[in-house]
């Protein structure tokens, strides 16, 4: 029997569910909108997206949160399908992080 995916926690204790309200950051709103655009254009489907999220390394999955997991999944699918170049993605992400504008519009 294959190892269960990180998201397969049925019957196992999962810990407390956080109940605090958190406002969405600007980039999180943009990411949700981009998710809708890419899926409506047929760039990827929900099954592919779910596969990509669920195939994250368990340690990375646990360290991450909802929006980062989804952003990683979208980027990985776009690279996997040849829509964006991995090296260019890394270069531009590093450039953005170095600029100090990580959670803001351009």
C-alpha positions in Angstrom: 0.0 0.0 0.0 1.4 3.4 -1.0 2.3 6.0 1.7 -0.6 8.4 2.4 -0.4 11.9 1.1 0.3 14.8 3.6 -3.4 15.8 3.1 -4.7 12.4 4.0 -5.3 12.8 7.7 -8.6 10.9 8.0 -8.9 9.2 11.4 -5.7 10.8 12.7 -5.6 13.7 15.2 -5.0 16.9 13.3 -4.7 19.4 16.1 -6.7 22.5 16.8 -8.3 24.5 14.0 -7.1 28.1 14.2 -10.1 30.4 14.7 -8.5 33.8 14.4 -9.7 36.2 11.6 -6.9 37.2 9.2 -7.2 39.8 6.5 -6.0 38.7 3.1 -2.9 40.4 1.8 -3.0 42.1 -1.6 -0.9 39.3 -3.2 -3.3 36.6 -1.8 -6.3 38.3 -3.5 -4.4 38.5 -6.7 -3.3 34.8 -6.4 -7.0 33.7 -6.0 -8.0 35.8 -9.0 -5.1 34.3 -11.1 -6.2 30.8 -10.0 -9.6 31.5 -11.4 -8.3 32.9 -14.7 -5.8 30.1 -15.3 -8.4 27.3 -14.6 -11.1 29.0 -16.6 -8.7 29.3 -19.6 -8.0 25.5 -19.3 -4.3 26.1 -18.4 -4.8 23.5 -15.7 -7.7 21.7 -14.0 -8.6 21.2 -10.4 -7.3 17.6 -10.4 -3.9 18.7 -11.6 -3.8 21.5 -9.1 -4.7 19.2 -6.2 -2.1 16.7 -7.3 0.5 19.4 -7.2 -0.4 20.6 -3.8 -0.6 17.1 -2.4 2.7 16.1 -3.8 4.6 18.8 -1.8 7.2 17.4 0.6 5.5 16.8 4.0 7.9 19.1 5.8 7.4 21.9 3.3 3.6 21.4 3.4 3.6 21.7 7.2 5.8 24.8 7.2 3.6 26.5 4.6 0.1 28.0 4.7 -2.9 28.0 2.5 -1.9 30.7 0.1 1.8 29.8 -0.2 0.9 26.2 -1.0 -1.5 27.3 -3.7 1.0 29.8 -5.2 3.7 27.1 -5.3 1.2 24.7 -7.0 0.3 27.2 -9.6 3.9 28.1 -10.4 4.9 24.4 -10.5 2.1 23.6 -12.9 2.9 26.6 -15.2 6.6 25.4 -15.3 5.5 21.8 -15.8 3.3 22.7 -18.7 6.0 25.0 -20.3 4.1 28.3 -19.8 6.9 29.8 -17.8 10.6 29.2 -17.4 11.7 28.0 -14.0 15.0 30.0 -14.0 13.2 33.1 -15.1 10.6 32.6 -12.3 13.4 32.2 -9.7 15.2 35.2 -11.0 12.2 37.5 -10.9 11.0 36.1 -7.5 14.5 36.9 -6.0 14.4 40.3 -7.6 11.1 41.0 -6.0 12.1 39.8 -2.6 15.3 41.8 -2.7 13.3 45.0 -3.6 11.4 44.7 -0.3 8.0 44.8 -2.2 7.1 41.3 -1.4 3.4 41.8 -0.4 2.6 44.9 -2.4 1.5 45.8 -5.9 4.2 46.9 -8.3 
